[in-house]
């Protein structure tokens, strides 16, 4: 049977040219040079303060990884298998060059038969500078436009390594995926493609052989087994699995999974020669002897269908994702690599981060095109949780050359990654690129290109053809955004997918209400990370929005100025840092909630929102809901409310206000909504109960009578709608113009087994009450935020991660900076 021996221990790394450090240093494989130097104490942490700026030399320096190993294995064939080398690598074994690479997104296999000795082998992997390679390709093929200054589009490497408007510039190098020796005989499974449809699996196998012995391929799933005999280099095995249950996305059913196993065997001839066996019509048991297992392959699969409905209608054209024939309203977030050094993201961290998304009501993760093809752990977890995934091919915000050496690399990586990921039922869409088609149309590229290629051939020809050929069970969409027809503007909200960035860049967030999009694939609003995250990453004293470390951890051009502009008309300009931190975090939550409530209220016209962005890859001011240390911002709690499967919102309609009840689940929702117009002191002015019936997957709008929606004092009244534990709120003016009382609450901390329960009772109206436990203990978390209470109402917030002996008294929990409300931004 084939034997794979990992080569992961005993490596060293050293600079191969003049550098501030020399080495060799111990190296971790899989890993990268930055984390190896950090572990050796040779560099400061690149993600703290402004250390990044002084470490750019690492990406411009060549590095050599070296290993001495023994290999007593013998076989007909011995391969060195490298699942991922980052990026421009020369591989040398015992002084013989065995291969070169220039693509982080591919794996490589090198035949080293005859080169390996039983002991004392030396393996060197030299990584030349990704900068130098990219600049050489740029000089050869001609310059092309790019949203950022670094030449990332000239090399098949994770683009955000070169810096982004939320990420550091840390151009990595190293053996970033497993590496090892593969000893095998006769044949191996070179590629396995399971084409899975309800009740059926068609397993397509490609073999690599070193002799012509007869082989069998057996596929097994859910107790069903089928075997075929193979004389050539390919096989097709069909399994009918009639009792297999469907895989459903979360909210619509259970994500049922089944193990699919494929086994390659060599058949040993007894009495007859190979030639005689080939002349026989069949190779029966009387001819063959014991079977030899040569190779195996196993994956978990799910039975389901996926369709993308883009039919024309009266409002443009739809963009409806259907799973097993059922439409899915996408409650999505954009996913970026969860660490600037991606090899530090292990399964437990993926589980934590995707779990946080699920807890917030997310059912769709878009893997953004400036990062990577995500890992097996990522997709395994999505499969198990019923989370849908759209995977961008890695192209983002730049014009990409289509000539060599890049053209063949793109095709090879796409073929490999499509086949690698196709077993995963959570993968429901391939997307050609991020913003490149839009960039060509709107960012002045044609004049700069002067006729040079820019990637259109990848997005409209190469990639869709590869997906059709290899993975016909799921749709391909050329870009994000894309309107479905090259003759239309690519970011037309009436067609396909839309990105909305004028709100963050130039407009107030109320501008979201002017859009009637079919599917919003990106939109976002910034805020700083949690205080404990910022304090760990930045040593400024004092912290201010513009202090050096805080400013360095704000990568967006004019980011702090846009944060200030975003507060205008909503909150007074904050003075102290703590007020700025709270105001900008609250405003981010308000902005995104406003947009999602509007978009969801348009259902079924709008069929999905994919917020930018779920996560960060370092401690930074950004558009994320979960910061670079994994802490949840107030935005996360706002998402949990507006991404609830059953959801209430108050929206402007017909010159008044309406209740919109949205039901993304499959079952009807019948409820009674209590609607009250109240003074801030709790005095009731008008009350109605409104019966609402919402079909499964639908939305219902009920316009409210004028007595509810016409205030006597707009600055001191609000409208509340309550049903089934959900609460929707409508104010008749912006916060800055409201007559908020000075917030008054009673807080009674009660020790709990894993922390403390905060019993909070409002003595006045308090809006968006939020507790920041990291101000008390950095590891502490809280289970709720953005709570609005009327006078006399109470809530309990559970704080975890703080020892009973360390609990402060009630006065600490009841005052800023630990407890904050919208009130104290307007009426301190």
Secondary structure, 3 states (H helix, E strand, C coil): CCEEEECCCCCEEEECCCCCCCEEEECCCCCCHHHHHHHCCCCCCCCCCCHHHHHHHHHHCCEEEEEEECCCCCCCEEEEEECCEECEEEEEECCEEEEEEEECCCCEEEECCCCCCCCCEEEEEEEECHHHHHHHHHHHHCCCCECCCCCHHHCECCHHHECCCCCCECCCCEECCCEEEEEECCEEEEEEEEEEECCEEEEEEEEEECCCCCEEEEEEECCEEEEEEECCCEEEEEEECCCCCEECCCCCCCECCEEEEEEEEEEEECCCCHHHHHHCCCCCCCCEEEEEEEEEEEEEECECCEEEECCEECCEECCEEEECCEEECEEEEEECCCCCCHHHCCHHHHHHHHHHHHHCCCCEEEECCCCCCCCHHHHHHHHHHCCEEEEECCCECECCCCCCCHHHHHHHHHHHHHHHHCCCCCEEEEECCECHHHHHHHCCHHHHHCCCCCCHHHHHHHHHHHHHHHCCCCEEECCECECCCCCCCCCCCCCCEEEECHHHHCCCHHHHHHCCCCCEEEECCCECCCHHHHHHHCCCCCCCCCCHHHHHCCCCCCHHHHHHHHHCCCCCCCCCHHHHHHHHHHHHHHHHHHHHHHHHHCCCCCCEEEECCCCCCCCCCECCCECCCCCECHHHHHHHHHCCCEEEEEEEECCEEEEEEEECCCCCEEEEEEEEEEECCCCEEEEEEEEEEECCCCEEEEECCHHHHCCCCHHHEEEEEEECCEEEEEECCCHHHCCCCCCCEEEEEEEECCEEEEEEEECCCEEEEEECHHHCCCCCEECCCCEEECCCCEEEEEEECCCHHHCCCHHHHCCCCCEECCHHHHCC
